[in-house]
Amino acid sequence: MRTGLRAPIVGGMAEWWSIEVFHGEYRARQWQDAYSSVLTESAVTAGATGWEWHEHRWGVVFEAEFGEDSRWEAFRAIVAVQAALDAVPDPVNGLLVYRGRGGGAGATSGRRPRPTAGAGAMALPEPGDEPMVDLTSAEPPDVLLSAGYPAP
């Protein structure tokens, strides 16, 4: 048996990071066309060892592989990257940035955007008994007489 210090079995593992951009005011593909060069160049400058673009029916995904978290943080700190992320088609609900490959949790297809809340988002009350009004009599209701209206 050998004694002494052993090198770790697994050295530094590269980590993939994903930027998902959903369609919004305009198509995510237009955003990709405008910012793909900037993001790719910035990733290489920050030390990315790999990158890929994926287009889906709901938007686009930029995946970048970095050997260390500090390189990812350096990428995110680049002003051009921040400007690109600020310019996504839907700045409120149209951007996801996370560790791992695009689509999340090893799914075979990307995430579907959630339906937007709107008029149909809240459940309507169940129909109940509707009030019945007797229109066959010609007498005014008691409410009108007590309010001081003259009888017909």
RALINDA-V639441 format. One record per residue. N is the residue number from 1. RES is the residue in one small letter. SS is DSSP state (2 for helix, 1 for strand, 0 for the rest). PSI is psi in whole degrees, -180 to 180 (* if undefined). D_LAST is the distance of its C-alpha to the last C-alpha in Angstrom with 1 decimal. Layout:
BEGIN
((N	RES	SS	PSI	D_LAST) (N	RES	SS	PSI	D_LAST))
END
This chain:
BEGIN
((1	m	0	137	113.7) (2	r	0	143	113.1) (3	t	0	169	112.3) (4	g	0	-172	111.0) (5	l	0	140	107.8) (6	r	0	146	105.7) (7	a	0	146	103.5) (8	p	0	146	99.9) (9	i	0	-44	99.2) (10	v	0	119	96.1) (11	g	0	-158	96.4) (12	g	0	123	93.6) (13	m	0	140	91.0) (14	a	0	144	89.1) (15	e	1	136	85.3) (16	w	1	143	82.8) (17	w	1	145	79.8) (18	s	1	144	76.8) (19	i	1	110	74.3) (20	e	1	133	71.3) (21	v	1	123	69.1) (22	f	1	156	65.9) (23	h	0	151	64.2) (24	g	0	-122	61.6) (25	e	0	-30	60.8) (26	y	0	172	63.9) (27	r	0	143	66.2) (28	a	2	-26	68.6) (29	r	2	-35	71.4) (30	q	2	-39	71.0) (31	w	2	-44	71.4) (32	q	2	-45	74.5) (33	d	2	-37	76.0) (34	a	2	-34	75.6) (35	y	2	1	76.9) (36	s	2	-42	79.2) (37	s	2	-44	82.4) (38	v	2	-46	81.5) (39	l	2	-42	80.6) (40	t	2	-47	83.7) (41	e	2	-42	86.0) (42	s	2	-39	84.7) (43	a	2	-45	85.1) (44	v	2	-43	88.7) (45	t	2	-38	89.4) (46	a	2	-6	88.0) (47	g	0	23	90.3) (48	a	1	140	88.3) (49	t	1	-9	90.5) (50	g	1	157	88.0) (51	w	1	153	84.7) (52	e	1	150	82.5) (53	w	1	139	79.3) (54	h	1	135	77.0) (55	e	1	132	74.1) (56	h	1	172	71.3) (57	r	0	-20	68.0) (58	w	0	-9	66.1) (59	g	1	-153	68.6) (60	v	1	159	72.1) (61	v	1	131	74.5) (62	f	1	121	77.4) (63	e	1	134	79.9) (64	a	1	141	82.8) (65	e	1	126	85.6) (66	f	1	143	87.2) (67	g	0	-25	90.2) (68	e	0	151	88.9) (69	d	2	-33	85.6) (70	s	2	-31	86.9) (71	r	2	-38	87.2) (72	w	2	-43	83.6) (73	e	2	-36	82.6) (74	a	2	-40	84.7) (75	f	2	-47	83.0) (76	r	2	-26	79.5) (77	a	2	-12	80.7) (78	i	0	131	81.7) (79	v	2	-39	79.4) (80	a	2	-34	79.1) (81	v	2	-44	77.9) (82	q	2	-40	75.3) (83	a	2	-41	74.1) (84	a	2	-42	74.0) (85	l	2	-30	71.9) (86	d	2	-18	69.5) (87	a	0	16	69.1) (88	v	0	156	67.8) (89	p	0	-34	64.9) (90	d	0	92	62.5) (91	p	0	-15	63.6) (92	v	0	-51	61.1) (93	n	0	7	61.4) (94	g	0	19	64.2) (95	l	1	129	67.4) (96	l	1	132	69.3) (97	v	1	124	72.8) (98	y	1	164	74.7) (99	r	1	136	78.1) (100	g	0	174	79.0) (101	r	0	157	78.8) (102	g	0	152	75.6) (103	g	0	-23	72.9) (104	g	0	138	73.3) (105	a	0	31	74.8) (106	g	0	19	77.1) (107	a	0	150	74.3) (108	t	0	-19	75.5) (109	s	0	160	72.6) (110	g	0	172	70.9) (111	r	0	145	67.7) (112	r	0	139	64.4) (113	p	0	144	62.0) (114	r	0	151	59.0) (115	p	0	144	55.6) (116	t	0	145	53.8) (117	a	0	137	50.8) (118	g	0	-153	47.6) (119	a	2	-33	44.1) (120	g	2	7	45.5) (121	a	2	-23	47.5) (122	m	0	139	45.0) (123	a	0	139	43.9) (124	l	0	152	40.3) (125	p	0	149	38.4) (126	e	0	143	38.6) (127	p	0	139	35.5) (128	g	0	-165	33.6) (129	d	0	127	30.8) (130	e	0	142	27.8) (131	p	0	141	24.4) (132	m	0	136	22.5) (133	v	0	129	18.7) (134	d	0	111	17.2) (135	l	0	8	15.2) (136	t	0	-18	15.4) (137	s	0	155	12.5) (138	a	0	10	8.8) (139	e	0	140	8.0) (140	p	0	149	7.4) (141	p	0	157	11.0) (142	d	2	-27	12.5) (143	v	2	-42	13.7) (144	l	2	-37	10.6) (145	l	2	-40	10.1) (146	s	2	-19	13.8) (147	a	0	-3	14.0) (148	g	0	9	12.2) (149	y	0	143	9.0) (150	p	0	149	6.4) (151	a	0	147	3.8) (152	p	0	*	0.0))
END
